[in-house]
Amino acid sequence: MAEPITFSTALRERSSSAHSTSEHAGFMADLIKGEGTRDDYVALVAQHWFIYDALESATERMRHDPVAAVFISDKLTRLPALEADLEFLIGPDWRERVAPLPTTRRYVDRINRVAATWPGGFVAHHYTRYLGDLSGGQFIGRLMARRFGFETNGIGFYLFDEIADPKAFKDVYRDQLDAAPWDADEQARVIDEVLLAYRFNTELFEDLAAAKSAQVA
């Protein structure tokens, strides 16, 4: 008799197509292929700041929730690195020069809404962002460094200095997903929220491409 599939495996399998769609969206694909510009990269970093500001504010609110707190680690915190990157990339007045795109606003609103009432929803967004950062994000960071001549300034977002072994960290995180006290219905809700998070990411890349086209026109 086959072993029952674990929740973390079901989550990865159910979201693999959405993940692939997101990372192959035109704007991101161009950056990875070397066809994007430094300004394109800066525009992406700016949108990340709004998303992680919401996510890490939600993290503070969820620290004392018995389910969500298991997944929270200060080693994952990205906001200080993003702010240092933006100061390097744009200048000390970067806060006055960045604004959220429409999808970013919807994404932030969704994070704020689920994190106010639903630990599973918070974990879904936490998982989508941070495990992605520890996986493909590492490749993207190295690629941007080579493409634009960065050392650590400008790509601090992708550098997890306090996580010596990203694979081991991700393995523990998946074990925690499997141990979460969720029944089948709640697991399905969490998976649906992960799919929504990937859709936000895909639509954000579409927004970034549209904003770039508008500047060229």
C-alpha positions in Angstrom: 0.0 0.0 0.0 1.4 3.4 -1.0 2.4 5.8 1.7 -0.1 8.7 2.1 1.2 11.9 0.5 2.4 14.5 3.0 0.9 18.0 3.1 4.1 19.7 2.1 4.4 17.4 -0.9 0.8 18.0 -1.9 1.4 21.8 -1.6 4.5 21.7 -3.7 2.9 19.5 -6.4 -0.4 21.6 -6.5 1.5 24.9 -6.8 4.3 23.8 -9.2 2.4 24.9 -12.3 1.5 28.3 -10.8 5.1 28.7 -9.6 6.5 28.0 -13.1 4.0 30.4 -14.7 5.0 33.2 -12.3 8.8 32.8 -12.8 8.4 32.6 -16.6 6.3 35.8 -16.9 7.7 38.1 -19.5 9.2 40.8 -17.2 10.9 38.3 -15.0 12.0 36.1 -17.9 13.6 39.1 -19.5 15.6 39.9 -16.4 16.8 36.3 -16.1 17.8 36.2 -19.7 19.8 39.4 -19.5 17.3 41.4 -21.5 16.1 43.5 -18.6 17.7 46.7 -17.5 19.1 47.9 -14.2 16.0 50.2 -14.0 13.8 47.1 -14.4 15.6 45.4 -11.5 15.2 48.5 -9.4 11.5 48.6 -10.2 11.1 45.0 -9.0 13.0 45.7 -5.7 10.8 48.7 -5.0 7.6 46.5 -5.3 9.2 43.9 -3.1 9.6 46.5 -0.4 5.8 47.1 -0.2 5.1 43.4 -0.1 7.7 42.6 2.6 6.6 45.6 4.7 3.2 44.1 4.8 4.4 40.5 5.3 6.8 41.4 8.1 4.3 43.6 9.8 1.9 40.6 9.7 4.7 38.5 11.1 4.9 40.7 14.2 1.1 40.3 14.7 1.3 36.6 14.3 4.3 35.9 16.7 2.0 34.8 19.5 -0.3 32.7 17.4 0.4 29.0 18.4 0.2 27.8 14.8 1.8 30.6 12.9 4.6 31.3 15.4 6.2 27.9 14.5 7.1 29.2 11.1 8.5 32.6 12.2 12.2 33.1 12.2 14.1 36.3 12.4 16.7 34.8 10.1 14.2 35.3 7.3 13.6 39.0 7.8 14.1 40.9 4.5 13.0 44.5 5.2 16.3 46.0 6.4 18.1 44.5 3.4 15.5 45.8 1.0 15.8 49.3 2.5 19.6 49.2 2.2 19.3 47.9 -1.4 16.9 50.8 -2.3 19.1 53.4 -0.7 22.0 52.0 -2.8 20.0 51.7 -6.0 18.0 54.9 -5.9 19.4 57.1 -3.2 18.6 58.4 0.3 15.2 59.8 -0.9 14.0 56.4 -2.2 10.9 56.5 -0.1 9.6 59.5 -2.0 10.4 58.0 -5.3 8.7 54.6 -5.1 5.0 53.8 -5.3 3.0 50.5 -5.2 1.6 49.2 -8.5 -2.1 48.1 -8.6 -1.3 44.4 -8.1 1.1 45.3 -5.3 -1.7 47.2 -3.5 -4.1 44.2 -3.9 -1.3 41.8 -2.7 -0.6 43.9 0.3 -4.3 44.2 1.1 -4.7 40.5 0.9 -1.7 39.9 3.3 -3.1 42.4 5.7 -6.6 40.8 5.6 -5.6 37.2 6.1 -3.0 38.0 8.7 -5.5 39.7 10.8 -7.7 36.7 11.2 -6.3 33.5 9.6 -3.0 31.9 10.6 -3.1 29.4 7.7 -3.5 32.2 5.3 -0.5 34.0 6.8 1.6 30.8 6.6 0.6 30.5 2.9 2.0 33.9 2.0 5.0 33.3 4.3 5.8 30.0 2.6 5.3 31.4 -0.9 7.7 34.3 -0.4 10.4 33.0 1.9 10.8 29.5 0.5 11.0 31.0 -2.9 13.6 33.4 -1.7 15.7 30.5 -0.4 15.3 28.6 -3.6 15.2 30.3 -7.0 15.8 33.7 -5.3 19.4 32.6 -4.7 20.0 32.0 -8.4 18.3 35.4 -9.2 20.5 37.2 -6.8 23.7 35.8 -8.3 22.5 36.5 -11.8 21.7 40.2 -11.0 25.1 40.6 -9.3 26.8 39.4 -12.5 24.5 41.3 -14.8 24.8 44.7 -13.1 28.1 44.4 -11.4 26.8 44.3 -7.8 28.8 42.8 -5.0 26.5 42.8 -1.9 25.1 46.3 -2.2 21.9 46.1 -4.4 21.3 42.4 -3.8 21.2 42.2 0.0 17.6 41.0 -0.3 18.9 37.7 -1.7 21.6 37.2 0.9 20.6 35.1 4.0 23.7 35.5 6.1 22.2 33.8 9.1 21.0 30.7 7.2 24.1 28.6 6.6 22.2 25.7 4.9 19.1 26.8 3.0 18.2 23.3 2.0 18.2 22.1 5.7 16.2 25.2 6.6 13.6 24.4 3.9 13.4 20.8 5.0 12.6 21.8 8.6 10.0 24.2 7.3 8.3 21.5 5.3 8.3 19.2 8.3 6.6 22.0 10.2 4.0 22.2 7.4 3.3 18.5 7.8 3.0 18.8 11.5 0.5 21.8 11.4 -2.8 21.0 13.1 -4.9 21.4 9.9 -7.6 19.1 8.7 -8.1 18.3 5.0 -10.4 21.3 4.5 -7.9 23.7 6.1 -5.1 22.2 4.1 -7.0 22.8 0.9 -7.7 26.4 1.9 -3.9 27.0 2.6 -3.1 25.5 -0.8 -5.6 27.8 -2.5 -4.1 30.8 -0.8 -0.6 29.8 -2.0 -2.0 29.6 -5.5 -3.5 33.1 -5.0 -0.1 34.4 -3.9 1.5 33.0 -7.0 -1.1 34.7 -9.1 -0.4 38.0 -7.4 3.3 37.5 -8.3 2.5 36.8 -11.9 0.2 39.8 -12.2 2.8 42.0 -10.6 5.3 41.0 -13.3 2.5 42.0 -15.8 2.1 45.3 -14.1 5.9 46.0 -14.2 5.9 45.2 -17.9 3.0 47.5 -18.5 4.6 50.3 -16.5 7.8 49.9 -18.5 5.9 50.1 -21.8 4.1 53.2 -20.7 7.5 54.9 -19.9 8.8 54.0 -23.4 5.7 55.2 -25.2 
